[in-house]
Amino acid sequence: MVLIAAGCQACNKVTIKAPNNFNVTTSKTAYKTGDSVVFKFTGNPDNINFYTGEAGRKYDSAITGSINIKSLSQPPPLSYVWKYATPGSYKAVFVAQNSDVDHVKQVVREVKVTITP
């Protein structure tokens, strides 16, 4: 009986796959302060979080300050627009996740953007 129960649990196991088909692009890498930077997406992960690269919103320093772009119940966005107010070089980071109750698989995509006055 124990073998049958164990076998049934293995049959019902759901495998979560990382959203490896998720990618982010921009039309260029340099923008002026206040320009709309359009980040274009491919793929359809369950969740997308965005770290702008600005102070308090950097992925490297702390996993806080993200902007949730998509959650499971929302349709996949084709793009997301952000305006940088301060000149500088930024590493925009997008974290895409697929998940179920017990597991999370994610990919991290980076786009470098330069903002000039």
Sequence and secondary structure as in RCSB ss.txt:
>XXXX:A:sequence
MVLIAAGCQACNKVTIKAPNNFNVTTSKTAYKTGDSVVFKFTGNPDNINFYTGEAGRKYDSAITGSINIKSLSQP
PPLSYVWKYATPGSYKAVFVAQNSDVDHVKQVVREVKVTITP
>XXXX:A:secstr
 HHHHHHHHHHT       TT EEE S SEEETT EEEEEEES  SEEEEE SSTT  TTT S S EEEE TTS 
  SEEEEE  S EEEEEEEEEEEE SS EEEEEEEEEEEEE 
